[in-house]
Amino acid sequence: MNEMETHNECTRRFVELANAMKDEGVDIRLVSAALMAASGVYATYTVAGNAGALEPTGVDKVVSMYRQNLEHIQQRRKEELQSGNA
């Protein structure tokens, strides 16, 4: 499996877990907030390890990456909706 396929599989698994929480009765806004918090915790870990924390410039980098990813996802979603494949 190449890196993009692995990325897509990991994403699918996270969404599957989020949907399982929703199906257990957890509000989707809470599930979304928890996923975002978990992402922040893991982003910090990948950069600073368990013993560190992000400096403001590191936070800015993570925010920028998150924004770029979200913009990409929204563009793909709009294209899906326009093509009727939603």
C-alpha positions in Angstrom: 0.0 0.0 0.0 1.4 3.4 -1.0 1.4 6.4 1.3 -1.8 7.9 -0.2 -3.6 4.6 0.2 -2.4 4.3 3.8 -3.6 7.9 4.4 -7.0 7.1 3.0 -7.3 3.9 5.0 -6.4 5.7 8.2 -8.9 8.5 7.5 -11.6 5.9 6.7 -10.9 4.2 10.1 -11.1 7.5 12.0 -14.5 8.3 10.3 -15.7 4.8 11.1 -14.8 5.2 14.8 -16.5 8.6 14.8 -19.6 7.1 13.3 -19.6 4.3 15.9 -19.5 7.0 18.6 -22.4 8.8 16.9 -24.3 5.5 16.7 -23.8 5.1 20.5 -25.6 8.4 21.0 -22.8 10.8 21.3 -23.6 14.2 19.7 -21.8 14.6 16.4 -20.5 18.0 17.4 -18.9 16.5 20.5 -17.4 13.7 18.4 -16.0 16.3 16.0 -14.5 18.3 18.8 -13.0 15.2 20.4 -11.4 14.2 17.1 -10.0 17.7 16.7 -8.6 17.6 20.2 -7.1 14.1 19.6 -5.5 15.5 16.4 -4.0 18.4 18.4 -2.6 16.0 21.0 -1.1 13.8 18.3 0.2 16.7 16.3 2.0 17.9 19.4 3.4 14.4 20.1 4.7 14.1 16.5 6.6 17.3 16.8 7.6 17.6 20.4 7.3 14.0 21.8 5.7 13.1 25.1 7.9 15.5 27.1 7.4 18.6 25.0 4.9 21.2 23.8 4.6 23.4 20.7 5.9 26.9 20.6 3.7 29.5 19.1 5.4 29.1 15.7 4.7 25.3 15.9 1.0 26.0 16.7 0.9 28.3 13.7 2.3 25.6 11.4 -0.2 23.0 12.7 -3.1 25.5 12.2 -1.9 26.3 8.6 -1.6 22.6 7.8 -5.1 21.9 9.2 -6.5 24.8 7.2 -4.9 23.6 3.9 -6.3 20.1 4.5 -9.8 21.3 5.3 -9.8 23.6 2.2 -8.7 20.6 0.1 -11.4 18.4 1.6 -14.1 21.1 0.9 -12.9 21.5 -2.7 -13.1 17.7 -3.2 -16.6 17.7 -1.6 -17.9 20.5 -3.8 -16.5 18.7 -6.9 -18.3 15.5 -5.8 -21.6 17.4 -5.3 -21.3 19.0 -8.7 -20.7 15.7 -10.4 -23.5 14.0 -8.6 -21.3 11.5 -6.8 -22.2 12.5 -3.3 
